[in-house]
Amino acid sequence: MRQLRFRLAISRAQLLQYYQGRTAALSVITEQGVRLQVSLHHFRPFVGHDGLNGRFEIELTPEQQLHRLSRLS
């Protein structure tokens, strides 16, 4: 499986716009230079009072489907 890492720093105000239906997915560029679109609902466990912040790792199946998403820091 392929593992990719990326950082996110999204404020609480920005997240509210996402959750109000304006955006269904986040577009990120990984540390490896790959652009990914990840459905916003996958990030819900990582949202805090200050928004969505941290370094994340995503594991993709050979079919490029999300297998696992975790926060590293």
C-alpha positions as a printed Julia matrix, in Angstrom:
73×3 Matrix{Float64}:
   0.0    0.0    0.0
   1.1    3.53  -0.72
   1.67   5.93   2.19
   1.66   9.7    1.71
   2.13  12.51   4.24
   0.83  16.08   4.31
   0.22  19.01   6.66
  -3.03  20.83   7.28
  -3.72  24.13   9.02
  -7.39  25.01   8.63
  -8.99  27.47  11.04
 -12.31  26.87  12.75
 -13.93  29.6   10.61
 -12.71  27.96   7.4
 -13.99  24.56   8.55
 -17.43  26.01   9.22
 -17.61  27.05   5.56
 -16.75  23.5    4.53
 -19.37  22.0    6.82
 -22.02  24.42   5.55
 -21.92  22.49   2.29
 -19.66  24.69   0.23
 -17.0   22.01  -0.08
 -17.24  18.23   0.19
 -13.53  17.41  -0.14
 -10.14  18.83   0.73
  -7.45  19.09  -1.89
  -3.97  18.57  -0.48
  -0.5   18.33  -1.92
   1.53  15.68  -0.15
   5.16  15.95   0.89
   5.85  13.62  -2.04
   4.32  16.14  -4.49
   1.1   14.23  -5.16
  -2.22  16.11  -5.23
  -5.06  14.28  -3.46
  -8.72  15.0   -2.91
  -9.97  13.57   0.36
 -13.58  13.67   1.48
 -13.98  16.02   4.41
 -15.85  13.48   6.54
 -12.63  11.44   6.93
 -11.13  14.3    8.96
 -13.93  14.65  11.54
 -12.1   12.67  14.27
  -9.2   15.14  14.05
 -11.13  18.43  14.3
 -10.44  20.41  17.47
 -11.64  23.69  18.93
  -9.04  25.57  16.88
  -9.83  23.79  13.61
  -7.95  21.07  11.78
  -4.2   21.16  12.28
  -1.35  18.7   12.1
   0.7   16.37   9.99
  -1.22  13.44   8.54
  -0.49  10.16   6.82
  -2.86   8.56   4.36
  -2.56   4.97   3.21
  -4.01   4.1   -0.19
  -4.89   0.71  -1.6
  -3.46  -0.34  -4.98
  -6.77   0.9   -6.45
  -6.04   4.38  -4.97
  -8.83   4.09  -2.38
  -8.34   5.37   1.16
  -7.39   2.56   3.52
  -6.28   4.54   6.59
  -5.89   8.16   7.68
  -3.97   9.07  10.81
  -2.54  12.17  12.45
   1.2   11.93  13.06
   1.56  15.16  15.05
